[in-house]
């Protein structure tokens, strides 16, 4: 299992500023980090293999992923926003 060490918020905020995020985007990132449930790559892969989550995007690198509603998201610095990597399978979206 890959050990994941979370970057403290003040250091992460500096990274976001270097990537050019504005205050509204930084505020949104902080809110998701503080309120959403974090999921590891191993947990995500297990849920995909168990047909609980449908994978939308194959990630090349291990990323911090969060559960937001029915979606599993990661922060894309290229898009400066949250990208859906997968979603929970339910009757509405089968």
KANOR-V76566 format. One record per residue. N is the residue number from 1. RES is the residue in one letter. SS is DSSP state (H for helix, E for strand, C for the rest). OMEGA is omega in degrees with one decimal (999 if undefined). BURIAL is b if it has 16 or more other C-alpha atoms within 10 Angstrom, else e. Layout:
BEGIN
n,res,ss,omega,burial
N,RES,SS,OMEGA,BURIAL
N,RES,SS,OMEGA,BURIAL
END
This chain:
BEGIN
n,res,ss,omega,burial
1,X,C,-179.5,e
2,X,C,177.7,e
3,X,C,-177.7,e
4,X,C,177.2,e
5,X,C,-177.7,e
6,X,C,178.3,e
7,X,C,176.7,e
8,X,C,-173.1,e
9,X,H,-176.5,e
10,X,H,177.4,e
11,X,H,-178.8,e
12,X,H,178.2,e
13,X,H,177.2,b
14,X,H,177.5,e
15,X,H,179.7,e
16,X,H,178.7,b
17,X,H,177.4,e
18,X,H,178.8,e
19,X,C,175.3,e
20,X,C,177.3,e
21,X,C,175.1,b
22,X,C,-175.0,e
23,X,H,179.4,e
24,X,H,178.9,e
25,X,H,178.9,b
26,X,H,178.6,b
27,X,H,178.7,e
28,X,H,178.4,e
29,X,H,-179.6,b
30,X,H,179.7,e
31,X,H,179.7,e
32,X,H,179.3,b
33,X,H,-177.3,e
34,X,H,-172.0,e
35,X,H,-175.5,e
36,X,C,177.1,e
37,X,E,179.2,e
38,X,E,-179.5,b
39,X,E,179.7,e
40,X,C,176.8,b
41,X,H,179.5,b
42,X,H,177.5,e
43,X,H,179.2,e
44,X,H,180.0,b
45,X,H,178.1,e
46,X,H,-179.7,e
47,X,H,175.5,e
48,X,H,-179.1,b
49,X,H,178.0,e
50,X,C,179.7,e
51,X,C,175.7,e
52,X,C,177.9,e
53,X,E,172.8,b
54,X,E,-178.8,b
55,X,E,178.4,b
56,X,C,-174.5,e
57,X,C,173.2,e
58,X,C,179.8,e
59,X,C,178.9,e
60,X,C,179.9,e
61,X,C,175.7,e
62,X,C,-178.7,e
63,X,C,169.9,e
64,X,C,179.9,b
65,X,E,-178.2,b
66,X,E,176.0,b
67,X,E,178.3,b
68,X,E,-174.9,e
69,X,C,177.6,e
70,X,C,-176.0,e
71,X,E,169.3,b
72,X,E,-173.5,b
73,X,E,171.4,b
74,X,E,-178.8,b
75,X,E,178.0,b
76,X,E,178.6,e
77,X,C,177.6,e
78,X,C,-179.6,e
79,X,C,-176.5,e
80,X,C,178.9,b
81,X,E,-177.9,b
82,X,E,177.8,b
83,X,E,-180.0,b
84,X,E,178.1,b
85,X,E,179.1,b
86,X,E,179.0,b
87,X,E,179.2,b
88,X,E,178.9,b
89,X,C,174.4,b
90,X,C,-175.5,e
91,X,H,-177.6,e
92,X,H,-174.9,e
93,X,H,179.5,e
94,X,C,999,e
END
